[in-house]
Amino acid sequence: MLEFPSRPLRRRTLSLGLAGAATSLLQACSPVAFLERRVPEDTYRLVPDTAYGSHPRQRLDVYSPLDARTAAPVFVFFYGGAWTSGTRGFYRFVGEAMAARGIVTVVPDYRLHPEVRFPDFLDDSARAVRWALDHAAKHGGDPSRVFIGGHSAGAYNAAMVAFDPRYAQAAGFDSRRLAGFIGLAGPYDFLPLTGRTTRAVFGWPDTSPATQPINVVSTGAPRSLLLYAVHDNLVGPHNSENLARRLRELGTAVRIVPYETLGHRTLVGSLARPLNWTGDAADRIAAFISSP
């Protein structure tokens, strides 16, 4: 199902201009600093700095809804950064956005290049998901409704854990337990490698086709939501479009939502409460998680 965010023409034209202004603002200063100063602190309950392994990067934060009366769905979110940068503390805006919508949200760190390379960060990601499955109930979550996803390189990590059962098996769980996959501007089909850093991360020229989510997905993959920016100049739209096509061929339910007015960074930035007006990604994710 291909979905285009709908809004009246006048509002859409205005949003184009405003989203462009937001993009310029986020590129002109530190995006995380801009968002962090404006994210509410009283809309969630935070349990920070919890270990899911022994390495200093194997830690996570948990954001829980304040008013949940029943076990809430769980969303494990992996941030991007080209597998070379990032820290969970910069993504409080994601935890707040989802917890405020009734979803327990887990934001893990994972080891990065050059300390590690493929597939070590996938092993970390799978271990973090195993932790979420094991500890969901303690934080008010429902272990039978655990979704995984992320943005950019984080969407890649989540896709590999969701679609290639070897990583889940190594972490001690069955990937069929996952309720769904959610990807924001993820690289799922990016061979041949061209960037120097990406080549180092994935061991070019001996990079296996099995490094690509589109090549490892099979029948029985979890239902999926793919959000992407039509004019993304970092991760081409073909990544989401090709993965959606492959999922449908395998009989997996998939929704794909292209955004005309957002870019690679502002797509995830739109989850933050101060930037909700630039797009409806947060509501789309919450609706997907809440739907049967």
C-alpha positions in Angstrom: 0.0 0.0 0.0 1.5 3.3 -1.1 0.4 6.2 1.1 0.9 9.9 0.5 0.4 12.2 3.5 -2.7 14.1 2.7 -3.5 17.7 3.5 -5.4 20.5 1.7 -3.3 22.2 -1.1 -3.0 25.6 0.8 -1.8 23.9 3.9 0.6 21.7 1.9 2.1 24.7 0.2 2.6 26.4 3.5 4.2 23.2 4.9 6.6 23.1 2.1 7.9 26.5 3.0 8.0 25.9 6.7 9.6 22.5 6.3 12.3 24.1 4.2 12.9 26.7 6.9 13.1 23.9 9.5 15.6 22.1 7.3 17.8 25.2 7.0 17.6 25.7 10.7 18.6 22.2 11.6 21.5 22.3 9.1 22.7 25.7 10.4 23.0 24.6 14.1 23.3 21.4 16.0 20.0 19.6 15.3 20.1 17.7 18.6 20.8 20.8 20.6 17.9 22.6 18.9 15.5 19.7 19.7 16.8 18.9 23.2 16.1 22.4 24.5 12.5 22.1 23.4 11.4 18.6 24.2 9.0 18.3 27.2 10.3 16.5 30.3 7.0 15.8 32.0 5.3 13.5 29.5 7.1 10.2 30.2 8.9 8.2 32.9 12.6 7.6 32.1 14.7 4.7 33.3 18.2 5.6 31.9 21.5 3.9 31.4 20.5 0.3 31.7 23.0 -2.4 30.6 22.1 -5.0 28.1 25.7 -6.2 27.9 29.1 -5.7 29.4 30.6 -3.2 26.9 30.2 0.6 27.7 28.2 1.0 24.5 25.8 -1.8 25.4 23.4 0.4 27.4 19.9 1.7 26.8 17.3 4.1 28.0 13.6 3.3 28.5 10.8 5.8 28.1 7.4 4.7 29.5 4.0 6.3 29.3 2.8 8.1 32.4 -0.8 7.0 32.3 -0.8 3.5 30.9 -3.6 1.3 32.4 -2.8 -1.8 30.4 0.4 -3.3 29.1 1.6 -1.0 26.3 3.2 -1.9 23.0 7.0 -1.6 22.9 9.2 0.1 20.3 12.9 -0.5 20.1 14.4 2.5 18.2 17.9 2.5 16.8 19.4 5.8 15.7 21.5 6.5 12.6 25.0 7.9 12.2 26.6 5.8 9.4 27.6 3.2 12.0 30.3 5.6 13.1 28.6 8.1 15.4 25.6 8.6 17.7 24.5 8.4 21.3 21.1 7.5 22.8 21.0 10.7 24.9 20.5 12.8 21.8 17.2 10.9 21.0 15.2 11.8 23.9 12.8 13.5 21.4 12.0 10.0 20.0 11.4 8.5 23.4 9.2 11.4 24.4 7.2 11.3 21.1 6.4 7.7 21.4 5.8 7.5 25.2 3.5 10.4 25.0 1.5 8.3 22.5 1.2 5.4 24.8 4.2 3.3 23.7 7.1 2.1 25.8 10.2 3.1 23.9 13.7 1.6 24.2 16.7 3.6 22.7 19.9 1.6 22.8 23.5 2.5 22.0 25.5 0.0 20.0 29.2 -0.4 19.2 30.5 1.7 16.3 33.2 1.7 13.7 36.3 1.9 13.8 36.1 -0.1 17.1 33.9 -2.7 15.3 32.7 -3.4 11.8 29.9 -5.5 10.3 28.3 -7.5 11.8 29.2 -6.6 15.4 26.7 -3.7 15.6 24.0 -6.1 14.5 24.9 -8.5 17.3 24.5 -5.6 19.7 21.2 -4.6 18.2 19.8 -8.2 18.5 21.0 -8.3 22.2 19.1 -5.0 22.9 16.0 -6.4 21.3 16.3 -9.6 23.4 16.6 -7.3 26.5 13.4 -5.5 25.5 11.5 -8.8 25.1 12.7 -10.1 28.4 12.1 -6.8 30.4 9.1 -5.3 28.6 6.6 -6.2 31.4 8.8 -4.6 34.1 8.5 -1.3 32.3 4.7 -1.6 31.6 5.2 -3.1 28.2 3.6 -6.1 26.4 6.3 -8.6 25.4 3.9 -9.9 22.7 3.8 -6.5 21.0 7.5 -5.6 20.5 8.3 -3.6 17.4 11.7 -2.7 16.2 12.9 0.1 13.9 15.1 3.1 13.4 16.4 5.9 11.3 19.0 5.6 8.5 21.8 3.2 9.7 19.6 2.4 12.7 16.8 1.3 10.3 19.3 -1.0 8.7 20.3 -2.5 12.0 16.6 -3.1 12.9 15.9 -4.5 9.4 18.7 -7.0 9.6 17.5 -8.2 13.0 13.9 -8.4 11.9 14.6 -10.1 8.5 17.7 -12.3 9.0 16.8 -14.9 11.7 20.5 -15.6 12.4 21.0 -12.5 14.5 18.0 -13.2 16.7 19.0 -16.8 17.1 22.4 -15.8 18.2 20.9 -13.5 20.8 18.6 -16.2 22.1 15.2 -15.4 20.6 13.0 -16.1 17.6 12.6 -13.2 15.3 9.0 -14.3 14.6 8.1 -13.0 18.0 8.5 -9.4 16.7 5.3 -7.6 16.0 6.6 -5.4 13.3 9.4 -3.4 11.6 9.4 0.4 11.2 12.1 2.0 9.0 12.7 5.7 8.5 15.0 6.5 5.5 16.8 3.2 5.8 19.5 1.8 3.5 18.2 -1.7 2.6 19.7 -2.1 -0.9 23.0 -0.2 -1.3 25.4 -2.4 -3.2 27.9 -1.6 -4.7 29.5 0.3 -1.9 30.9 3.7 -3.0 31.7 5.7 0.2 35.0 5.2 1.9 33.5 4.9 5.4 30.8 2.5 4.3 33.4 0.4 2.5 35.5 0.2 5.7 32.4 -0.7 7.8 31.3 -3.5 5.5 34.7 -4.9 4.4 34.7 -3.9 0.7 35.5 -5.4 -1.7 34.7 -8.7 0.0 31.2 -7.4 1.0 28.7 -10.2 1.0 25.2 -9.8 -0.6 24.0 -11.0 2.8 24.8 -7.6 4.2 21.7 -6.3 2.5 18.3 -6.5 4.1 16.6 -6.9 0.7 18.7 -10.1 0.1 17.9 -11.7 3.5 14.2 -11.0 3.9 12.1 -14.1 3.5 8.6 -15.4 3.9 7.3 -14.8 7.4 8.9 -11.4 7.8 7.1 -9.1 10.3 4.6 -6.5 8.9 6.4 -3.4 8.0 6.1 0.4 7.8 8.6 2.2 5.6 8.8 6.0 5.7 11.2 7.9 3.4 12.0 11.3 2.0 11.4 11.5 -1.7 14.3 13.9 -2.2 16.7 12.2 0.2 20.2 12.9 -1.0 21.9 10.6 1.5 19.9 7.4 1.3 18.2 7.0 -2.0 14.4 6.4 -2.1 15.0 3.2 -4.1 16.0 1.6 -0.8 12.5 1.8 0.6 10.7 1.3 -2.7 12.7 -1.9 -3.5 12.3 -3.3 0.0 8.5 -2.7 -0.1 8.3 -4.5 -3.5 10.3 -7.4 -2.2 8.1 -7.7 1.0 4.9 -7.7 -1.1 6.4 -10.4 -3.3 6.9 -12.5 -0.2 3.3 -11.9 1.1 4.3 -9.5 3.9 1.9 -6.7 4.7 3.8 -3.4 4.2 2.9 0.3 4.2 5.2 2.8 2.4 4.8 6.5 3.0 6.8 9.0 0.9 7.4 12.5 2.2 7.8 15.3 -0.4 8.6 18.1 2.1 11.1 16.4 4.4 14.7 15.4 3.9 16.9 12.6 5.4 17.4 14.4 8.7 14.2 16.3 9.0 12.2 13.0 8.6 13.4 11.8 12.0 13.4 15.4 13.3 9.7 15.6 12.6 9.1 13.1 15.4 10.1 15.8 17.9 7.2 17.7 19.4 8.7 21.1 18.3 8.7 19.9 14.7 5.5 17.9 14.5 4.0 20.4 12.2 6.5 19.5 9.5 5.1 16.0 9.1 3.0 13.2 10.6 5.6 10.5 11.0 5.1 10.2 14.7 1.4 9.7 14.3 1.9 7.2 11.5 4.2 5.2 13.6 1.9 5.2 16.6 -1.1 4.2 14.4 0.9 1.3 12.8 2.0 0.1 16.3 -1.6 0.3 17.6 -3.2 -1.4 14.6 -3.9 -5.1 14.7 
